[in-house]
Amino acid sequence: MKELVQRQIFNYLLKKQIQYYIGVPDSTMKHFIDEGLKKEKIIIANREEEAIGIATGMILSKCPTLVFMQNAGFANSLGTITSLVQLYRIPMMFLIGWRGFLSNDAPEHKKVGEIQPHLLDLTGLENRVLTEKTWKKECDWALTKLKKNQLLSEDEYVKAQQEYGEDSFEVGIGAEAIRKILINLD
């Protein structure tokens, strides 16, 4: 992805209130990371599991955070994702590089590149591929997955109940729900 687009993605997410970016560097997103380093919003971790742990603490303390990583690191961190992020429903956004996607990439990246979509499907992580044309739409999609007080259609409500369970979130309708949201605003 072009340098300008990577920098635009970082600045767009920052403008949309993602406050910190934690992860393991990946050459496929070097300009995204550079933009964050310039703005002192990047925390470099040694391992992906460490990044996920730090991000979990930040998210639980109401600090919206994105985790970035290489796809090989994503494969290494599946245990942490399934036993922490998914089990406790931590609203975490991941940006995962896709080494091995391009035919001219190094041979050691080919296998993980081939299986990356399958790993995402097997874990049940909702995901989108960012392209130079669709990145803003896909970022907006991901950001809506993180929002409290989100408005849902009836179909989305039924799907959320099936996916997360009836007791995993609170739902309200009408003026009483709006009143409760207003009362709970900081």
N, C-alpha and C positions, 0 to 999 in steps of 0.2 A: 504494500500500500504506500502511496506517495507520502513524502515527508509532510507536506502541507495538510493533507487529510488527517494524518495521525495527530498533528498538533491541534487541528480543529476538533477532533473527537475529545481530546483531553480537556480543552477549554469549554466545550459544550457540557461535558459531564460536571466540570467544576461549577459552571454557571447554574447547573441544575441541582446544586447542593451536595454532590458527592465530595466530601471534605478531604479524605485521605485515600491513598493508593498504595497498597502493600503487595510486594511480590518478589519474584525471582526474575531478573532481566532475561529478555528474549530478543534476539536480534531482529525478529520480524516486527517488533513494536518499539524499536530504539528511539524513534522521534517522539512517540507518545511518552515514553519514560523520561526522555530529555526535557520535554516541556514541563513535566511534573517536578523534576529536580530543580529546574530554574525557579519554579514557584514554591519550592520547599514543601511540597505536598506528597512526596514519594518516600516510602520507607522500604529499603531493600532488605529482604530476608535471605537467610542461607538456604532454606528449604521451603517448599510450598506448604508443607504442614505447619511450619512456623508462621508463615504469612496468614494462613487460615486461622490459627489460634489468636494471633494479634488482632486480626480483623474482627473476630468474634467478640473479643473484649471491647473493641471500639464500638461495634454495632450495638452491643448490649448497653453501652453507656450513651446511646443516642447520637452517635457520630457516624453518619453514613460513609461507608468505606467500600472500595472496590479492590478485589484481589486479582492481580495479573500474574500469569505464569506461562511457561512453555508447555506444549502438549505432552511431552514426556514427563514433566513434573505433575501434570494433571493425572496421568496414569498412576504415578507414584502416590498421589494423595487421595486416591479413591476411598481408602479406609477412613480417613479423617472427614471427608465430605459426607460419607454415608452415616458414620457413627456420631458425628457432631452437628454438622450443618443441616443435614436432612432430618435426623432424628429429633433435634430440638427446634426445627423450623426457623433457623437463623436466616433472616432475609439478606442474603449475600449475593452480590453481583460479581461474576467472574469475567475476566478478559483473558482468553486462552489463545496463545499463538498457534499457528497450524503449520509447523514444520512438516515437510513431506507432502504438502498439498501440491506444490509445484513440481513439475517433472525434472527440473534442473537442480533440485535440492540435494544435499549430501545423502549418500546411500543409507547412513545410519538413522536417518529420520523417516525413511520411506514406510516402514512397518507401522509405527505409531501414527503417522499421517493417514495411512489407509484405515486404521481401526478407530480413529478419533470419533467420527460420527456415531459409530456403534457403541462406544463407551458412553457417550453422552446419552444415547437412547436407553441403554441398559440401566443407567443410574436414574433415569426419569427426570434429569435436569432439563428444564425448558431452555431452549437455546436458539440463537439466530446467528447467521454468518454475516459479519460486517463487510460491506463492499464500498468502494468509493462512491457509488451512486445511492446506496440505501442506508448508510451508517446512521444518519440522523433518525430515520424512522425506526431502525432496530434499537438504537439507544433509548428512544422514547418508550418503546415497547418494554424494554428491560426496566426502565425507571418506574413504570406503572406497577411492576411486580413488587416494588419495595415500599409502596405508599400506604400509610395508615389513613383511615377515613376515606377509603376509595369507594367510589360509586360503582355498583355492580348492576348489571341487568339481571333479570330473573334467571336466565340461562347460565350466566357466569356464577351466580349465587349457588345454583344447584351443582355446578361443576366443582366449585370450591368446597362445598360440603362433602362431595364424594371424594375429592382428592385429599382434603385435610381433616375431615371429620367434623361432625356437628358442633363439638365442644371446643374446637381449636381457635375459633374467632367469634367475635361478637357482632351481631347484625341488628340494625334498627331501621325503621322506616318513618317517613314523614317528619313533621315539625319536632316531635320529641327526640328523634335521632339527631337532628340538626342542633337542637338545644344542648344535648349532651356533648356534642363535638365542640361547640362554642365554650361550654363550661370548662372542658379539659384542655383548651388551648393555653399555652404558656403566656 
